Amino acid sequence: MAKSIAGARYGDTGYSYTMSLIQGKHKAAVLYCLMEYEPVRFNEMRRYLGGIADKTLSANLRELERDGLVARREYLQISPKVEYSLTELGASLMQVLDQLCLWGEQPRPR
């Protein structure tokens, strides 16, 4: 039986919710960086991503933290240190991002 689009709303889908968490130019890259190298300090991540402004990276990290995907750990010491890592929820999303990586590594017909 075919699904009917009448009354359906994209905003009510799980796909829409997931994309709302990782949409934007850098969020998926930030999550990928943490998946591969966590914990990561801010400047390390900025260098890894290349070409991202401090303000943009900070905003992305704050949003990912607000959404429960990234944890921020601050060390109170002389020369303050902050590290970022994935939360349990963020780590569960890595299965999806890992599949994107595998798909991207497949040879393509030209």
Number of C-alpha atoms within 10 A of each C-alpha: 3 4 6 7 8 6 5 10 9 10 10 9 10 10 10 13 13 12 11 12 15 20 12 11 11 16 18 18 16 22 24 17 19 21 19 10 11 15 18 20 16 17 13 12 21 18 10 13 15 9 8 15 11 12 9 13 19 14 13 19 22 15 16 22 18 11 14 15 21 23 19 18 13 11 11 9 7 6 6 8 12 14 17 20 22 25 15 12 12 20 17 12 17 18 11 11 17 13 11 11 12 9 11 10 9 8 7 7 4 3
